[in-house]
């Protein structure tokens, strides 16, 4: 996972909870997931509008 081990991921998660608070983490994850899904869809189905 991007060259990160579980200890690094745990530290990043802990810092995220400390900065944003436990109530904001699900909202941030949801919006991040939607954004990544949109990027993947655009990569798999490029539109022809940009070819002009």
C-alpha angles and dihedrals in degrees: 000000000000090000092296123131127211094267091056092046090050092051092049090049092049092050089049091053091048093050102040103023127237094276094059097048096082091049092050092048092049094051092044090052092050091049094049091046090053092050091050092049091051092048092051096042109032114190122235093225092092095057096077 
